[in-house]
Amino acid sequence: MKKPSKKRDIEKIYTKKDFIKKIRRLADALEKDKKFVIQVAGEKIAIPHDAVINIEHEKGSDGEELEFQIKW
């Protein structure tokens, strides 16, 4: 039986240069139909090549937000 994972909600701010590097690696992995591995707050996360990707836009009185989401 699979052990339930702990709930986690982390947000990290990157420099523009570092963000571009990560997005470029993600795009390369997607293009090659390969899994993408990224480390977030000390935990390595492997995103499968067949993950579902969507873009979410939120608009409120305090500003706008655009989220690129990957779900598996």
PQR file with spaces between the fields and no chain letter, atoms N, CA, C, O and H, PARSE charges and radii, in Angstrom:
ATOM       1  N    MET     1       0.847   -1.182    0.000 -0.4000 1.5000
ATOM       2  CA   MET     1       0.000    0.000    0.000 -0.0000 2.0000
ATOM       3  C    MET     1       0.890    1.242    0.000  0.5500 1.7000
ATOM       4  O    MET     1       1.878    1.315    0.731 -0.5500 1.4000
ATOM       5  N    LYS     2       0.523    2.214   -0.830 -0.4000 1.5000
ATOM       6  CA   LYS     2       1.302    3.437   -0.955 -0.0000 2.0000
ATOM       7  C    LYS     2       1.127    4.321    0.279  0.5500 1.7000
ATOM       8  O    LYS     2       0.006    4.573    0.722 -0.5500 1.4000
ATOM       9  H    LYS     2      -0.279    2.155   -1.423  0.4000 1.0000
ATOM      10  N    LYS     3       2.240    4.785    0.822 -0.4000 1.5000
ATOM      11  CA   LYS     3       2.210    5.650    1.993 -0.0000 2.0000
ATOM      12  C    LYS     3       1.747    7.053    1.579  0.5500 1.7000
ATOM      13  O    LYS     3       2.284    7.613    0.623 -0.5500 1.4000
ATOM      14  H    LYS     3       3.150    4.580    0.462  0.4000 1.0000
ATOM      15  N    PRO     4       0.763    7.631    2.278 -0.5600 1.5000
ATOM      16  CA   PRO     4       0.292    8.968    1.906  0.2800 2.0000
ATOM      17  C    PRO     4       1.398   10.003    2.107  0.5500 1.7000
ATOM      18  O    PRO     4       2.128    9.972    3.097 -0.5500 1.4000
ATOM      19  N    SER     5       1.502   10.906    1.158 -0.4000 1.5000
ATOM      20  CA   SER     5       2.535   11.936    1.263 -0.0000 2.0000
ATOM      21  C    SER     5       2.044   13.102    2.117  0.5500 1.7000
ATOM      22  O    SER     5       0.843   13.349    2.235 -0.5500 1.4000
ATOM      23  H    SER     5       0.909   10.931    0.353  0.4000 1.0000
ATOM      24  N    LYS     6       2.991   13.804    2.701 -0.4000 1.5000
ATOM      25  CA   LYS     6       2.646   14.970    3.515 -0.0000 2.0000
ATOM      26  C    LYS     6       2.213   16.100    2.593  0.5500 1.7000
ATOM      27  O    LYS     6       2.764   16.275    1.506 -0.5500 1.4000
ATOM      28  H    LYS     6       3.967   13.604    2.606  0.4000 1.0000
ATOM      29  N    LYS     7       1.224   16.861    3.036 -0.4000 1.5000
ATOM      30  CA   LYS     7       0.770   18.014    2.269 -0.0000 2.0000
ATOM      31  C    LYS     7       1.887   19.052    2.251  0.5500 1.7000
ATOM      32  O    LYS     7       2.566   19.277    3.253 -0.5500 1.4000
ATOM      33  H    LYS     7       0.777   16.719    3.919  0.4000 1.0000
ATOM      34  N    ARG     8       2.056   19.663    1.115 -0.4000 1.5000
ATOM      35  CA   ARG     8       3.153   20.602    0.951 -0.0000 2.0000
ATOM      36  C    ARG     8       2.700   21.748    0.063  0.5500 1.7000
ATOM      37  O    ARG     8       2.051   21.515   -0.956 -0.5500 1.4000
ATOM      38  H    ARG     8       1.505   19.480    0.301  0.4000 1.0000
ATOM      39  N    ASP     9       3.024   22.961    0.420 -0.4000 1.5000
ATOM      40  CA   ASP     9       2.689   24.128   -0.393 -0.0000 2.0000
ATOM      41  C    ASP     9       3.842   25.116   -0.258  0.5500 1.7000
ATOM      42  O    ASP     9       3.903   25.888    0.699 -0.5500 1.4000
ATOM      43  H    ASP     9       3.551   23.151    1.248  0.4000 1.0000
ATOM      44  N    ILE    10       4.744   25.083   -1.215 -0.4000 1.5000
ATOM      45  CA   ILE    10       5.956   25.907   -1.155 -0.0000 2.0000
ATOM      46  C    ILE    10       5.974   26.857   -2.343  0.5500 1.7000
ATOM      47  O    ILE    10       5.623   26.480   -3.461 -0.5500 1.4000
ATOM      48  H    ILE    10       4.695   24.456   -1.992  0.4000 1.0000
ATOM      49  N    GLU    11       6.376   28.058   -2.094 -0.4000 1.5000
ATOM      50  CA   GLU    11       6.540   29.042   -3.155 -0.0000 2.0000
ATOM      51  C    GLU    11       7.937   29.611   -3.026  0.5500 1.7000
ATOM      52  O    GLU    11       8.342   30.039   -1.945 -0.5500 1.4000
ATOM      53  H    GLU    11       6.662   28.365   -1.186  0.4000 1.0000
ATOM      54  N    LYS    12       8.673   29.618   -4.121 -0.4000 1.5000
ATOM      55  CA   LYS    12      10.041   30.129   -4.097 -0.0000 2.0000
ATOM      56  C    LYS    12      10.217   31.146   -5.216  0.5500 1.7000
ATOM      57  O    LYS    12       9.776   30.924   -6.343 -0.5500 1.4000
ATOM      58  H    LYS    12       8.344   29.271   -4.999  0.4000 1.0000
ATOM      59  N    ILE    13      10.852   32.239   -4.903 -0.4000 1.5000
ATOM      60  CA   ILE    13      11.118   33.272   -5.892 -0.0000 2.0000
ATOM      61  C    ILE    13      12.505   33.040   -6.475  0.5500 1.7000
ATOM      62  O    ILE    13      13.478   32.867   -5.742 -0.5500 1.4000
ATOM      63  H    ILE    13      11.210   32.420   -3.987  0.4000 1.0000
ATOM      64  N    TYR    14      12.584   33.040   -7.802 -0.4000 1.5000
ATOM      65  CA   TYR    14      13.848   32.849   -8.513 -0.0000 2.0000
ATOM      66  C    TYR    14      14.214   34.124   -9.256  0.5500 1.7000
ATOM      67  O    TYR    14      13.358   34.949   -9.573 -0.5500 1.4000
ATOM      68  H    TYR    14      11.794   33.181   -8.398  0.4000 1.0000
ATOM      69  N    THR    15      15.507   34.263   -9.524 -0.4000 1.5000
ATOM      70  CA   THR    15      15.923   35.355  -10.404 -0.0000 2.0000
ATOM      71  C    THR    15      15.398   35.038  -11.797  0.5500 1.7000
ATOM      72  O    THR    15      15.103   33.884  -12.107 -0.5500 1.4000
ATOM      73  H    THR    15      16.203   33.592   -9.266  0.4000 1.0000
ATOM      74  N    LYS    16      15.284   36.028  -12.607 -0.4000 1.5000
ATOM      75  CA   LYS    16      14.806   35.824  -13.977 -0.0000 2.0000
ATOM      76  C    LYS    16      15.699   34.818  -14.703  0.5500 1.7000
ATOM      77  O    LYS    16      15.203   33.951  -15.423 -0.5500 1.4000
ATOM      78  H    LYS    16      15.523   36.966  -12.355  0.4000 1.0000
ATOM      79  N    LYS    17      17.004   34.931  -14.515 -0.4000 1.5000
ATOM      80  CA   LYS    17      17.966   34.043  -15.172 -0.0000 2.0000
ATOM      81  C    LYS    17      17.757   32.586  -14.744  0.5500 1.7000
ATOM      82  O    LYS    17      17.743   31.691  -15.589 -0.5500 1.4000
ATOM      83  H    LYS    17      17.407   35.635  -13.930  0.4000 1.0000
ATOM      84  N    ASP    18      17.594   32.341  -13.441 -0.4000 1.5000
ATOM      85  CA   ASP    18      17.387   30.980  -12.937 -0.0000 2.0000
ATOM      86  C    ASP    18      16.040   30.411  -13.382  0.5500 1.7000
ATOM      87  O    ASP    18      15.938   29.224  -13.692 -0.5500 1.4000
ATOM      88  H    ASP    18      17.606   33.068  -12.754  0.4000 1.0000
ATOM      89  N    PHE    19      15.014   31.250  -13.414 -0.4000 1.5000
ATOM      90  CA   PHE    19      13.693   30.815  -13.867 -0.0000 2.0000
ATOM      91  C    PHE    19      13.756   30.376  -15.329  0.5500 1.7000
ATOM      92  O    PHE    19      13.191   29.346  -15.698 -0.5500 1.4000
ATOM      93  H    PHE    19      15.097   32.215  -13.163  0.4000 1.0000
ATOM      94  N    ILE    20      14.431   31.148  -16.143 -0.4000 1.5000
ATOM      95  CA   ILE    20      14.577   30.816  -17.570 -0.0000 2.0000
ATOM      96  C    ILE    20      15.291   29.479  -17.735  0.5500 1.7000
ATOM      97  O    ILE    20      14.894   28.670  -18.573 -0.5500 1.4000
ATOM      98  H    ILE    20      14.889   31.984  -15.843  0.4000 1.0000
ATOM      99  N    LYS    21      16.335   29.234  -16.951 -0.4000 1.5000
ATOM     100  CA   LYS    21      17.057   27.951  -17.025 -0.0000 2.0000
ATOM     101  C    LYS    21      16.127   26.785  -16.706  0.5500 1.7000
ATOM     102  O    LYS    21      16.144   25.769  -17.401 -0.5500 1.4000
ATOM     103  H    LYS    21      16.658   29.891  -16.270  0.4000 1.0000
ATOM     104  N    LYS    22      15.316   26.926  -15.661 -0.4000 1.5000
ATOM     105  CA   LYS    22      14.409   25.850  -15.258 -0.0000 2.0000
ATOM     106  C    LYS    22      13.330   25.607  -16.309  0.5500 1.7000
ATOM     107  O    LYS    22      13.031   24.460  -16.639 -0.5500 1.4000
ATOM     108  H    LYS    22      15.301   27.751  -15.096  0.4000 1.0000
ATOM     109  N    ILE    23      12.755   26.663  -16.825 -0.4000 1.5000
ATOM     110  CA   ILE    23      11.721   26.535  -17.849 -0.0000 2.0000
ATOM     111  C    ILE    23      12.307   25.929  -19.128  0.5500 1.7000
ATOM     112  O    ILE    23      11.649   25.129  -19.794 -0.5500 1.4000
ATOM     113  H    ILE    23      12.998   27.596  -16.557  0.4000 1.0000
ATOM     114  N    ARG    24      13.514   26.299  -19.460 -0.4000 1.5000
ATOM     115  CA   ARG    24      14.167   25.742  -20.648 -0.0000 2.0000
ATOM     116  C    ARG    24      14.402   24.241  -20.480  0.5500 1.7000
ATOM     117  O    ARG    24      14.183   23.472  -21.416 -0.5500 1.4000
ATOM     118  H    ARG    24      14.048   26.949  -18.919  0.4000 1.0000
ATOM     119  N    ARG    25      14.855   23.813  -19.276 -0.4000 1.5000
ATOM     120  CA   ARG    25      15.057   22.382  -19.023 -0.0000 2.0000
ATOM     121  C    ARG    25      13.738   21.631  -19.103  0.5500 1.7000
ATOM     122  O    ARG    25      13.673   20.531  -19.653 -0.5500 1.4000
ATOM     123  H    ARG    25      15.033   24.437  -18.515  0.4000 1.0000
ATOM     124  N    LEU    26      12.670   22.237  -18.544 -0.4000 1.5000
ATOM     125  CA   LEU    26      11.350   21.626  -18.604 -0.0000 2.0000
ATOM     126  C    LEU    26      10.894   21.487  -20.059  0.5500 1.7000
ATOM     127  O    LEU    26      10.426   20.422  -20.460 -0.5500 1.4000
ATOM     128  H    LEU    26      12.723   23.130  -18.097  0.4000 1.0000
ATOM     129  N    ALA    27      11.027   22.537  -20.835 -0.4000 1.5000
ATOM     130  CA   ALA    27      10.613   22.503  -22.244 -0.0000 2.0000
ATOM     131  C    ALA    27      11.399   21.444  -23.018  0.5500 1.7000
ATOM     132  O    ALA    27      10.826   20.732  -23.843 -0.5500 1.4000
ATOM     133  H    ALA    27      11.408   23.402  -20.508  0.4000 1.0000
ATOM     134  N    ASP    28      12.689   21.333  -22.763 -0.4000 1.5000
ATOM     135  CA   ASP    28      13.510   20.321  -23.432 -0.0000 2.0000
ATOM     136  C    ASP    28      13.034   18.915  -23.085  0.5500 1.7000
ATOM     137  O    ASP    28      12.939   18.058  -23.964 -0.5500 1.4000
ATOM     138  H    ASP    28      13.154   21.911  -22.092  0.4000 1.0000
ATOM     139  N    ALA    29      12.735   18.673  -21.808 -0.4000 1.5000
ATOM     140  CA   ALA    29      12.255   17.354  -21.382 -0.0000 2.0000
ATOM     141  C    ALA    29      10.910   17.031  -22.032  0.5500 1.7000
ATOM     142  O    ALA    29      10.705   15.916  -22.510 -0.5500 1.4000
ATOM     143  H    ALA    29      12.812   19.369  -21.095  0.4000 1.0000
ATOM     144  N    LEU    30       9.999   17.993  -22.051 -0.4000 1.5000
ATOM     145  CA   LEU    30       8.690   17.779  -22.664 -0.0000 2.0000
ATOM     146  C    LEU    30       8.829   17.480  -24.152  0.5500 1.7000
ATOM     147  O    LEU    30       8.178   16.580  -24.683 -0.5500 1.4000
ATOM     148  H    LEU    30      10.165   18.899  -21.662  0.4000 1.0000
ATOM     149  N    GLU    31       9.680   18.243  -24.808 -0.4000 1.5000
ATOM     150  CA   GLU    31       9.873   18.077  -26.247 -0.0000 2.0000
ATOM     151  C    GLU    31      10.430   16.687  -26.581  0.5500 1.7000
ATOM     152  O    GLU    31      10.106   16.112  -27.620 -0.5500 1.4000
ATOM     153  H    GLU    31      10.208   18.974  -24.377  0.4000 1.0000
ATOM     154  N    LYS    32      11.272   16.157  -25.684 -0.4000 1.5000
ATOM     155  CA   LYS    32      11.896   14.846  -25.903 -0.0000 2.0000
ATOM     156  C    LYS    32      11.070   13.714  -25.298  0.5500 1.7000
ATOM     157  O    LYS    32      11.487   12.556  -25.324 -0.5500 1.4000
ATOM     158  H    LYS    32      11.535   16.624  -24.840  0.4000 1.0000
ATOM     159  N    ASP    33       9.884   14.052  -24.747 -0.4000 1.5000
ATOM     160  CA   ASP    33       8.997   13.073  -24.122 -0.0000 2.0000
ATOM     161  C    ASP    33       9.702   12.319  -22.998  0.5500 1.7000
ATOM     162  O    ASP    33       9.573   11.101  -22.873 -0.5500 1.4000
ATOM     163  H    ASP    33       9.545   14.993  -24.726  0.4000 1.0000
ATOM     164  N    LYS    34      10.451   13.066  -22.180 -0.4000 1.5000
ATOM     165  CA   LYS    34      11.185   12.492  -21.057 -0.0000 2.0000
ATOM     166  C    LYS    34      10.669   13.083  -19.749  0.5500 1.7000
ATOM     167  O    LYS    34      10.062   14.154  -19.734 -0.5500 1.4000
ATOM     168  H    LYS    34      10.556   14.056  -22.282  0.4000 1.0000
ATOM     169  N    LYS    35      10.921   12.366  -18.650 -0.4000 1.5000
ATOM     170  CA   LYS    35      10.541   12.908  -17.340 -0.0000 2.0000
ATOM     171  C    LYS    35      11.434   14.110  -17.019  0.5500 1.7000
ATOM     172  O    LYS    35      12.541   14.240  -17.540 -0.5500 1.4000
ATOM     173  H    LYS    35      11.414   11.496  -18.663  0.4000 1.0000
ATOM     174  N    PHE    36      10.935   14.961  -16.167 -0.4000 1.5000
ATOM     175  CA   PHE    36      11.656   16.168  -15.745 -0.0000 2.0000
ATOM     176  C    PHE    36      11.894   16.062  -14.252  0.5500 1.7000
ATOM     177  O    PHE    36      10.964   15.810  -13.485 -0.5500 1.4000
ATOM     178  H    PHE    36      10.035   14.855  -15.743  0.4000 1.0000
ATOM     179  N    VAL    37      13.138   16.255  -13.837 -0.4000 1.5000
ATOM     180  CA   VAL    37      13.476   16.193  -12.416 -0.0000 2.0000
ATOM     181  C    VAL    37      13.912   17.580  -11.960  0.5500 1.7000
ATOM     182  O    VAL    37      14.755   18.224  -12.585 -0.5500 1.4000
ATOM     183  H    VAL    37      13.893   16.460  -14.460  0.4000 1.0000
ATOM     184  N    ILE    38      13.321   18.021  -10.860 -0.4000 1.5000
ATOM     185  CA   ILE    38      13.640   19.335  -10.294 -0.0000 2.0000
ATOM     186  C    ILE    38      13.718   19.192   -8.778  0.5500 1.7000
ATOM     187  O    ILE    38      13.024   18.364   -8.187 -0.5500 1.4000
ATOM     188  H    ILE    38      12.637   17.498  -10.352  0.4000 1.0000
ATOM     189  N    GLN    39      14.560   19.995   -8.159 -0.4000 1.5000
ATOM     190  CA   GLN    39      14.653   19.977   -6.705 -0.0000 2.0000
ATOM     191  C    GLN    39      13.996   21.243   -6.169  0.5500 1.7000
ATOM     192  O    GLN    39      14.314   22.357   -6.586 -0.5500 1.4000
ATOM     193  H    GLN    39      15.124   20.667   -8.638  0.4000 1.0000
ATOM     194  N    VAL    40      13.060   21.040   -5.225 -0.4000 1.5000
ATOM     195  CA   VAL    40      12.340   22.152   -4.617 -0.0000 2.0000
ATOM     196  C    VAL    40      12.460   22.011   -3.106  0.5500 1.7000
ATOM     197  O    VAL    40      12.039   21.006   -2.533 -0.5500 1.4000
ATOM     198  H    VAL    40      12.801   20.135   -4.886  0.4000 1.0000
ATOM     199  N    ALA    41      13.028   23.005   -2.477 -0.4000 1.5000
ATOM     200  CA   ALA    41      13.187   23.024   -1.013 -0.0000 2.0000
ATOM     201  C    ALA    41      13.805   21.724   -0.508  0.5500 1.7000
ATOM     202  O    ALA    41      13.344   21.147    0.477 -0.5500 1.4000
ATOM     203  H    ALA    41      13.370   23.821   -2.943  0.4000 1.0000
ATOM     204  N    GLY    42      14.847   21.272   -1.190 -0.4000 1.5000
ATOM     205  CA   GLY    42      15.582   20.100   -0.746 -0.0000 2.0000
ATOM     206  C    GLY    42      14.994   18.754   -1.135  0.5500 1.7000
ATOM     207  O    GLY    42      15.578   17.720   -0.813 -0.5500 1.4000
ATOM     208  H    GLY    42      15.222   21.741   -1.990  0.4000 1.0000
ATOM     209  N    GLU    43      13.856   18.735   -1.817 -0.4000 1.5000
ATOM     210  CA   GLU    43      13.230   17.477   -2.228 -0.0000 2.0000
ATOM     211  C    GLU    43      13.252   17.360   -3.749  0.5500 1.7000
ATOM     212  O    GLU    43      12.798   18.258   -4.458 -0.5500 1.4000
ATOM     213  H    GLU    43      13.381   19.575   -2.079  0.4000 1.0000
ATOM     214  N    LYS    44      13.788   16.236   -4.243 -0.4000 1.5000
ATOM     215  CA   LYS    44      13.789   15.985   -5.683 -0.0000 2.0000
ATOM     216  C    LYS    44      12.414   15.499   -6.108  0.5500 1.7000
ATOM     217  O    LYS    44      11.826   14.620   -5.478 -0.5500 1.4000
ATOM     218  H    LYS    44      14.157   15.507   -3.666  0.4000 1.0000
ATOM     219  N    ILE    45      11.919   16.078   -7.174 -0.4000 1.5000
ATOM     220  CA   ILE    45      10.606   15.739   -7.695 -0.0000 2.0000
ATOM     221  C    ILE    45      10.776   15.301   -9.142  0.5500 1.7000
ATOM     222  O    ILE    45      11.356   16.028   -9.949 -0.5500 1.4000
ATOM     223  H    ILE    45      12.397   16.791   -7.687  0.4000 1.0000
ATOM     224  N    ALA    46      10.275   14.120   -9.472 -0.4000 1.5000
ATOM     225  CA   ALA    46      10.330   13.605  -10.841 -0.0000 2.0000
ATOM     226  C    ALA    46       8.943   13.736  -11.457  0.5500 1.7000
ATOM     227  O    ALA    46       7.983   13.126  -10.987 -0.5500 1.4000
ATOM     228  H    ALA    46       9.804   13.530   -8.816  0.4000 1.0000
ATOM     229  N    ILE    47       8.854   14.526  -12.497 -0.4000 1.5000
ATOM     230  CA   ILE    47       7.587   14.753  -13.183 -0.0000 2.0000
ATOM     231  C    ILE    47       7.565   13.846  -14.409  0.5500 1.7000
ATOM     232  O    ILE    47       8.441   13.957  -15.267 -0.5500 1.4000
ATOM     233  H    ILE    47       9.634   15.021  -12.879  0.4000 1.0000
ATOM     234  N    PRO    48       6.584   12.954  -14.509 -0.5600 1.5000
ATOM     235  CA   PRO    48       6.546   12.020  -15.638  0.2800 2.0000
ATOM     236  C    PRO    48       6.289   12.733  -16.964  0.5500 1.7000
ATOM     237  O    PRO    48       5.711   13.819  -17.006 -0.5500 1.4000
ATOM     238  N    HIS    49       6.730   12.098  -18.034 -0.4000 1.5000
ATOM     239  CA   HIS    49       6.606   12.702  -19.361 -0.0000 2.0000
ATOM     240  C    HIS    49       5.156   12.889  -19.790  0.5500 1.7000
ATOM     241  O    HIS    49       4.877   13.705  -20.669 -0.5500 1.4000
ATOM     242  H    HIS    49       7.200   11.216  -18.000  0.4000 1.0000
ATOM     243  N    ASP    50       4.227   12.150  -19.188 -0.4000 1.5000
ATOM     244  CA   ASP    50       2.829   12.247  -19.587 -0.0000 2.0000
ATOM     245  C    ASP    50       1.972   13.062  -18.603  0.5500 1.7000
ATOM     246  O    ASP    50       0.750   12.919  -18.572 -0.5500 1.4000
ATOM     247  H    ASP    50       4.453   11.487  -18.474  0.4000 1.0000
ATOM     248  N    ALA    51       2.612   13.901  -17.817 -0.4000 1.5000
ATOM     249  CA   ALA    51       1.884   14.756  -16.870 -0.0000 2.0000
ATOM     250  C    ALA    51       0.979   15.722  -17.639  0.5500 1.7000
ATOM     251  O    ALA    51       1.237   16.053  -18.796 -0.5500 1.4000
ATOM     252  H    ALA    51       3.604   14.017  -17.842  0.4000 1.0000
ATOM     253  N    VAL    52      -0.073   16.158  -16.977 -0.4000 1.5000
ATOM     254  CA   VAL    52      -1.022   17.112  -17.578 -0.0000 2.0000
ATOM     255  C    VAL    52      -0.546   18.522  -17.252  0.5500 1.7000
ATOM     256  O    VAL    52      -0.222   18.835  -16.106 -0.5500 1.4000
ATOM     257  H    VAL    52      -0.283   15.889  -16.037  0.4000 1.0000
ATOM     258  N    ILE    53      -0.512   19.362  -18.275 -0.4000 1.5000
ATOM     259  CA   ILE    53      -0.014   20.734  -18.112 -0.0000 2.0000
ATOM     260  C    ILE    53      -1.144   21.710  -18.423  0.5500 1.7000
ATOM     261  O    ILE    53      -1.830   21.577  -19.437 -0.5500 1.4000
ATOM     262  H    ILE    53      -0.776   19.108  -19.206  0.4000 1.0000
ATOM     263  N    ASN    54      -1.331   22.689  -17.546 -0.4000 1.5000
ATOM     264  CA   ASN    54      -2.317   23.722  -17.828 -0.0000 2.0000
ATOM     265  C    ASN    54      -1.807   25.075  -17.340  0.5500 1.7000
ATOM     266  O    ASN    54      -0.859   25.161  -16.560 -0.5500 1.4000
ATOM     267  H    ASN    54      -0.774   22.797  -16.722  0.4000 1.0000
ATOM     268  N    ILE    55      -2.455   26.108  -17.814 -0.4000 1.5000
ATOM     269  CA   ILE    55      -2.105   27.475  -17.423 -0.0000 2.0000
ATOM     270  C    ILE    55      -3.338   28.090  -16.781  0.5500 1.7000
ATOM     271  O    ILE    55      -4.446   28.000  -17.309 -0.5500 1.4000
ATOM     272  H    ILE    55      -3.226   26.038  -18.447  0.4000 1.0000
ATOM     273  N    GLU    56      -3.122   28.710  -15.642 -0.4000 1.5000
ATOM     274  CA   GLU    56      -4.224   29.309  -14.886 -0.0000 2.0000
ATOM     275  C    GLU    56      -3.969   30.808  -14.737  0.5500 1.7000
ATOM     276  O    GLU    56      -2.862   31.226  -14.397 -0.5500 1.4000
ATOM     277  H    GLU    56      -2.221   28.783  -15.213  0.4000 1.0000
ATOM     278  N    HIS    57      -4.993   31.603  -14.993 -0.4000 1.5000
ATOM     279  CA   HIS    57      -4.900   33.058  -14.839 -0.0000 2.0000
ATOM     280  C    HIS    57      -5.907   33.495  -13.788  0.5500 1.7000
ATOM     281  O    HIS    57      -7.086   33.148  -13.858 -0.5500 1.4000
ATOM     282  H    HIS    57      -5.892   31.263  -15.269  0.4000 1.0000
ATOM     283  N    GLU    58      -5.437   34.251  -12.826 -0.4000 1.5000
ATOM     284  CA   GLU    58      -6.313   34.794  -11.788 -0.0000 2.0000
ATOM     285  C    GLU    58      -6.194   36.307  -11.790  0.5500 1.7000
ATOM     286  O    GLU    58      -5.104   36.856  -11.949 -0.5500 1.4000
ATOM     287  H    GLU    58      -4.479   34.533  -12.769  0.4000 1.0000
ATOM     288  N    LYS    59      -7.316   36.969  -11.614 -0.4000 1.5000
ATOM     289  CA   LYS    59      -7.337   38.434  -11.606 -0.0000 2.0000
ATOM     290  C    LYS    59      -8.165   38.887  -10.419  0.5500 1.7000
ATOM     291  O    LYS    59      -9.310   38.466  -10.253 -0.5500 1.4000
ATOM     292  H    LYS    59      -8.201   36.523  -11.486  0.4000 1.0000
ATOM     293  N    GLY    60      -7.589   39.739   -9.603 -0.4000 1.5000
ATOM     294  CA   GLY    60      -8.298   40.235   -8.429 -0.0000 2.0000
ATOM     295  C    GLY    60      -7.972   41.687   -8.181  0.5500 1.7000
ATOM     296  O    GLY    60      -7.243   42.314   -8.949 -0.5500 1.4000
ATOM     297  H    GLY    60      -6.659   40.081   -9.738  0.4000 1.0000
ATOM     298  N    SER    61      -8.511   42.216   -7.112 -0.4000 1.5000
ATOM     299  CA   SER    61      -8.297   43.632   -6.798 -0.0000 2.0000
ATOM     300  C    SER    61      -6.844   43.926   -6.429  0.5500 1.7000
ATOM     301  O    SER    61      -6.399   45.071   -6.514 -0.5500 1.4000
ATOM     302  H    SER    61      -9.104   41.708   -6.487  0.4000 1.0000
ATOM     303  N    ASP    62      -6.102   42.887   -6.018 -0.4000 1.5000
ATOM     304  CA   ASP    62      -4.706   43.090   -5.616 -0.0000 2.0000
ATOM     305  C    ASP    62      -3.710   42.757   -6.725  0.5500 1.7000
ATOM     306  O    ASP    62      -2.502   42.774   -6.489 -0.5500 1.4000
ATOM     307  H    ASP    62      -6.464   41.957   -5.948  0.4000 1.0000
ATOM     308  N    GLY    63      -4.198   42.452   -7.936 -0.4000 1.5000
ATOM     309  CA   GLY    63      -3.306   42.185   -9.059 -0.0000 2.0000
ATOM     310  C    GLY    63      -3.695   40.928   -9.817  0.5500 1.7000
ATOM     311  O    GLY    63      -4.770   40.363   -9.617 -0.5500 1.4000
ATOM     312  H    GLY    63      -5.180   42.438   -8.128  0.4000 1.0000
ATOM     313  N    GLU    64      -2.793   40.504  -10.693 -0.4000 1.5000
ATOM     314  CA   GLU    64      -3.023   39.328  -11.520 -0.0000 2.0000
ATOM     315  C    GLU    64      -1.950   38.289  -11.268  0.5500 1.7000
ATOM     316  O    GLU    64      -0.852   38.602  -10.808 -0.5500 1.4000
ATOM     317  H    GLU    64      -1.919   40.963  -10.855  0.4000 1.0000
ATOM     318  N    GLU    65      -2.287   37.045  -11.576 -0.4000 1.5000
ATOM     319  CA   GLU    65      -1.354   35.942  -11.367 -0.0000 2.0000
ATOM     320  C    GLU    65      -1.511   34.951  -12.513  0.5500 1.7000
ATOM     321  O    GLU    65      -2.627   34.633  -12.923 -0.5500 1.4000
ATOM     322  H    GLU    65      -3.179   36.790  -11.949  0.4000 1.0000
ATOM     323  N    LEU    66      -0.390   34.469  -13.020 -0.4000 1.5000
ATOM     324  CA   LEU    66      -0.383   33.456  -14.061 -0.0000 2.0000
ATOM     325  C    LEU    66       0.399   32.263  -13.525  0.5500 1.7000
ATOM     326  O    LEU    66       1.561   32.398  -13.144 -0.5500 1.4000
ATOM     327  H    LEU    66       0.516   34.727  -12.686  0.4000 1.0000
ATOM     328  N    GLU    67      -0.234   31.106  -13.497 -0.4000 1.5000
ATOM     329  CA   GLU    67       0.408   29.899  -12.979 -0.0000 2.0000
ATOM     330  C    GLU    67       0.509   28.854  -14.072  0.5500 1.7000
ATOM     331  O    GLU    67      -0.470   28.574  -14.765 -0.5500 1.4000
ATOM     332  H    GLU    67      -1.178   30.997  -13.807  0.4000 1.0000
ATOM     333  N    PHE    68       1.689   28.278  -14.226 -0.4000 1.5000
ATOM     334  CA   PHE    68       1.888   27.132  -15.092 -0.0000 2.0000
ATOM     335  C    PHE    68       1.834   25.921  -14.169  0.5500 1.7000
ATOM     336  O    PHE    68       2.673   25.782  -13.279 -0.5500 1.4000
ATOM     337  H    PHE    68       2.484   28.506  -13.664  0.4000 1.0000
ATOM     338  N    GLN    69       0.864   25.054  -14.372 -0.4000 1.5000
ATOM     339  CA   GLN    69       0.669   23.922  -13.476 -0.0000 2.0000
ATOM     340  C    GLN    69       0.937   22.610  -14.206  0.5500 1.7000
ATOM     341  O    GLN    69       0.584   22.435  -15.373 -0.5500 1.4000
ATOM     342  H    GLN    69       0.182   25.167  -15.095  0.4000 1.0000
ATOM     343  N    ILE    70       1.575   21.695  -13.478 -0.4000 1.5000
ATOM     344  CA   ILE    70       1.865   20.369  -13.988 -0.0000 2.0000
ATOM     345  C    ILE    70       1.293   19.381  -12.975  0.5500 1.7000
ATOM     346  O    ILE    70       1.663   19.404  -11.801 -0.5500 1.4000
ATOM     347  H    ILE    70       1.862   21.837  -12.531  0.4000 1.0000
ATOM     348  N    LYS    71       0.389   18.514  -13.434 -0.4000 1.5000
ATOM     349  CA   LYS    71      -0.269   17.569  -12.520 -0.0000 2.0000
ATOM     350  C    LYS    71      -0.038   16.141  -13.000  0.5500 1.7000
ATOM     351  O    LYS    71      -0.060   15.853  -14.197 -0.5500 1.4000
ATOM     352  H    LYS    71       0.088   18.496  -14.387  0.4000 1.0000
ATOM     353  N    TRP    72       0.182   15.263  -12.036 -0.4000 1.5000
ATOM     354  CA   TRP    72       0.301   13.833  -12.328 -0.0000 2.0000
ATOM     355  C    TRP    72      -0.187   13.032  -11.169  0.5500 1.7000
ATOM     356  O    TRP    72      -0.170   11.802  -11.217 -0.5500 1.4000
ATOM     357  H    TRP    72       0.200   15.497  -11.064  0.4000 1.0000
